[in-house]
Amino acid sequence: MGRLLRTGLNAGTDAPRVVGGKGAYFHLSDGRRVLDGSNTGGPLGHGHPRMAEALRKAADLPMVSEGWNWEGRDQAAEDLFDIALAGEESWAGAVRFCLSGSEANDIALSLSQALTGRKAIATRERAYHGLVGLSRDVTVQPHWHGGLAAPDGGTKRPPAGAPVHVLPAPEGALYRSHAEAAGCPAAPLAQRLDGAAAMLRDSAAVIVDYTQGGFYHDGAYQDAVAAIARREGAFWIADEVVTGIGRAGRGFAFQGGSSRPDLVTLGKGLGGGTTPVAAIVLSKDLAKALDGKSWQNYGTLRGHPVSMAAVSAYLRIVRDEALLPRVQALEGLYARRLVEIARRHPSVSRVAGQGLHWTIELHGPDWRQWLADTQEAPIASRVAGRALEAGAVIGTSGEQTSLFLAPPLIISDAESEQLLDILDHSLELADREHNAMMERVN
Ligand SMILES: Cc1ncc(COP(=O)(O)O)c(C=O)c1O
């Protein structure tokens, strides 16, 4: 046993060791350069010169805890509103910074509980919102529970802190195989959300994200859930930890619907991938509801000067390098090529995505039948292993049949084509197994 405790969700103890990185590439200890194809925390790739310069300057700043005023924190808030929330002035009210997406979601949910006096919270099927406190409670995916898991399927989850309601997931795949479409026909939205009002009647908030489980933006779904939440007195939280300020190809994924959230959570790339930093944006109404009350919530390292310098630098790079239009342009390339790839690979059951976040789901066991560290690696992990041999890090979502692409927003067209070629090549392994299985069944 080594001194460093590892998660059961990384690529195993023989995972390659990263020794450096530049642009869209990782440098490995075996001397190879591999494309960084699935890294939601690294929107600018590695070693972006302007980020590096901002951090070098920030190294001289004093240590100031969240309890003290710090002008760089006010500046980061101003930059967030001026750059990322431009056009959203009619509803966006105030921001608070914290350390991780998990923490941001826990804070948003606990604030909702404090304001409504309700205990229950709600999410949607196959969601992941984090691994602390209430964010862990609203995590539905079976492999992210913060407890202990065994290869025979046994799991010891920590008990939940709040009752959780689970709404049906949105729809909206770009590609579904015939078998997948026949097995799960899409029901009309009103029918799917039939029980939602009863669930939200006693909920403090409903939290919705835009990538997890391979479910992306669906404006009609968002607007319907938002309307039900409002009617039933529950807040609506947009979890934009993955999608906010870049990856969706617009400021926020929720901008694809007409409703606007009560709270938005941000994280992952908010500091350009260089520091752990996250945020909770409150609507004007919610910010007003805090008037005259002191929000008893504090963290020593929240709003740290280095993180605030990173947030300001990242936001300005997104603006100055016109990264949102760049991601929109790349979205077309990924959509076109992924559908074309899926049509040629019988192992692919579903493709969905937005901007620079794409899920490729393979035929295989249902996501609910997840098993921990099995003797034979799951099919998605084996495809990822083949991709690594071929020169790209393509991640699994932790599920057995699900791969995702989330390259840096600065990736070039040629690098994107190379990443997609490697995926195409790696899927041949899944096809062979899928075809052999189909022959056994028929
Ligand atoms: C949608 C979503 N919300 C929240 C989180 C949690 O963020 P963090 O890992 O920074 O705690 C994640 C992480 O993958 C996520 O995908």
The ligand as a Tripos MOL2 file, in Angstrom:
@<TRIPOS>MOLECULE
LIG
   16    16     1     0     0
SMALL
NO_CHARGES

@<TRIPOS>ATOM
      1 C1        -22.2780   18.7590  -13.2660 C.3       1 LIG1
      2 C2        -21.2800   18.7220  -12.1690 C.ar      1 LIG1
      3 N1        -21.5450   19.3550  -11.0080 N.ar      1 LIG1
      4 C3        -20.6720   19.3550   -9.9790 C.ar      1 LIG1
      5 C4        -19.4740   18.6820  -10.0690 C.ar      1 LIG1
      6 C5        -18.5340   18.6620   -8.9050 C.3       1 LIG1
      7 O1        -17.4460   19.4910   -9.1290 O.3       1 LIG1
      8 P1        -16.0720   19.2560   -8.3240 P.3       1 LIG1
      9 O2        -15.4790   17.9870   -8.8150 O.co2     1 LIG1
     10 O3        -15.2660   20.4700   -8.6400 O.co2     1 LIG1
     11 O4        -16.4200   19.1880   -6.8790 O.co2     1 LIG1
     12 C6        -19.1570   18.0130  -11.2510 C.ar      1 LIG1
     13 C7        -17.8720   17.2740  -11.3710 C.2       1 LIG1
     14 O5        -17.6550   16.4800  -12.2510 O.2       1 LIG1
     15 C8        -20.0730   18.0240  -12.3220 C.ar      1 LIG1
     16 O6        -19.8170   17.3760  -13.4620 O.3       1 LIG1
@<TRIPOS>BOND
     1     1     2 1
     2     2     3 ar
     3     2    15 ar
     4     3     4 ar
     5     4     5 ar
     6     5     6 1
     7     5    12 ar
     8     6     7 1
     9     7     8 1
    10     8     9 2
    11     8    10 1
    12     8    11 1
    13    12    13 1
    14    12    15 ar
    15    13    14 2
    16    15    16 1
@<TRIPOS>SUBSTRUCTURE
     1 LIG1         1 GROUP 0 **** ****
